[in-house]
Each structure stands twice: as structure tokens, then as C-alpha cells.
Amino acid sequence: MKIIVQRVLSASVSIDSNTHAEIGKGILVLVGITHKDTTDTMQWICNKIVNLRIFPDEDGKMNKSVQDIGGSILLVPNFTLYGTLKKGFRPSYTDAAPPEISLPLFEQIISHLKNICNLDIKAGVFGADMKVSLINDGPVTVTIKKEAD
């Protein structure tokens, strides 16, 4: 599993020109799922999402998590995170898991985050053509990857 976490002042997902989900201060998480990902991988990633210390403390040091600040989380499924350019100029997405694997895992991420923290969790729509807007705070952007054991 591979995620890109962006610290945001606000973020939203629109589908067909209609706002589907939006958050204020918190994190936008782009989620890529590969063939070998499991429930264990998902739980590990969720723990990282909730506890990643990328918000400033009183001294301005990045020492607080989204949970510490009571922020929100916006999850966006993004199979293109597993695009590869081994040859040519058009990405190959063979490393991205098919929907029968990735959709249930994406839904598990949403559910698991709601179970392990008391934050506002929003999500984009799997397989939809989404427009993502954000005001990146910092900017702070972190990539996290976990290979299935």
C-alpha cells in the first residue's frame, strides 16, 4: 500500500461539479492499493495516518498528529500511485490492485479509521472521476509505503 499525506487547511472532492466531501484543517490522503495488500497492511497504514506527527507544536516543531489537533481526514482512492514508467511515456498500472481487491480494502480503511480515532473521516468515491481541491499547509507532503509481509 502506498499513500501520500498532505497537511491541509482545507480539502474537497467534487464529482460532476458537485462537492461530495470536504474537510477543514487536517490531512488529505491519496490511497494506492496493490495486489499483495492485506488487512494487516491496511491496519499498519491507518496507524501511520492517525499518528503521523506533521503538525506544529507550541514551538513550531512538527510534533503533533492529526489526532492531537482534532483535525479531519479526507481519503481519496488513487490507483495511479502504482503507475510505473519502466519504458515509454504512458504509465502502466499493472501494479495497482483490481477493484475486487482494492475496493474492499479502501472501505476497510475508512471503517478502521472511524474505529480507532474520534475524527471527522470523509472519503472520495472509488472509481469516480473526482476533482480534488486543497490548500496545502506548509506545504507538507509525506509519502508512506508498506509492502505486505
N, C-alpha and C positions, 0 to 999 in steps of 0.2 A: 504494500500500500504506500502511496505517495501523497503527501498533502503539501499545499502551500498555504501558509498562515499569514494574513496581513492584518496588522493593527489598524483599526479604522475609527474615525469619528462617526461615520455612518456608512451604510452599505444597503443596496437593494437589488432585487431581481425582478425584472419585468418580463412578461410573456405576452405577446400580441399587444404591445403598448399599454398593458395593464400591470400595475405593481402587484406582484404576487407575494413578496416577503420583503421586509425591511427591518433594519436594526439601527440603533444609535451607537454609542461608544461600545467597542468590543472587538471581535475578530471575524474576518471573512476567511472561510476555509474552503479552498478548492480541493476536491477529493478525487484521486485516481485509484482505481482498484485493478489489480492484476489477477491472473488465473490462479495463483497459489495462495491468495489471501484467505484467511480463516477468521473465525470468531476470536481466536486468541490475538491475531494481528489487529483486528478491529478494536479490541479492548485496550491493547497497548497504545494505539493511536489516540483513542479517546482520552486516556490518562495524560498523554502528552498535550493534547489540546487544552484540557482544563487547567493543567498545572504549569504550562509554558510561561516563564517569567519574562514578559516583554513590555510590561507597563511600568512607568517610573514610580519609585517610592518618593518619600518626602525630600530626599537628597538628589532626586533626578536620576538615580541609578535604576536600570531596568531590573527590578527585583520583585514585581508583583505580577500575578496571573490574572486572567480574565475573571476567574472566580473571586480573587481577592478584591477586585474593584467593582464586583457586581455587574459586570458588563454583559453583553449579549453575544450570541454566536450565530452566524449565518453560514450554513453549509451548502456548497454548490457541487453537484456531481460533475466531474470533468475528465472524461476518458482520454482527452488529448494530452494529459500529463504523461501518458505512456506512449506518446508518439516518438518514433525513432527515425533518425536520418542517416542510416548506415550507408546508403547510396542514393544518389539523385537528390531531388529538391522537394519531393512530395513525401510528407511523413507517412510511415507505416504504423498502424495501430494494432498490430498482432499481439503486442504485449498487454494490451488492455483486455480485461475480462469481458466476456459477452454478458448481455443483460441478465441472463438466468443466474449468473454468479454475482454480478455487481449490484443489481437492484436490491436483492435481499440484504446484502452486506451494507449498502448505503442506508437502507431503512433501519438496520440494526444499529448503525452509528447514531442516528437520530434518537432512537429509543434508549440506547445505552447512556448517551449524554444526559438525557432527561432524567434518567435514574440515578446518575452519580453526582449531579450538581443541581442546584436550585436556580438556574439561569434561564433567561429567555432564549430558547433554541428555535431557530427558523431554518427553513431549507428551500432550495430551488426544487424544480420538478425534474425527475430523472427522465432523460431522453427529449426534453423540450428544447426548443430554440430560445435560449434565455439571453437577455441583455443585463449585464451586471454593471452596476454603478457603485463607486466607492470614493470616499475621501480617505486616502491612506494617511495615517498619522505617523509622521516621522520623516520619511517613510520607514516603516519597519516591516520587513518581509522575511519569512523563515521557511525553508524547505525541510520537511521531515520525511524520511523514507524508512520503512520497516519491511524487511524481507520475511516471508513466512518461514517458520522454523522447520 
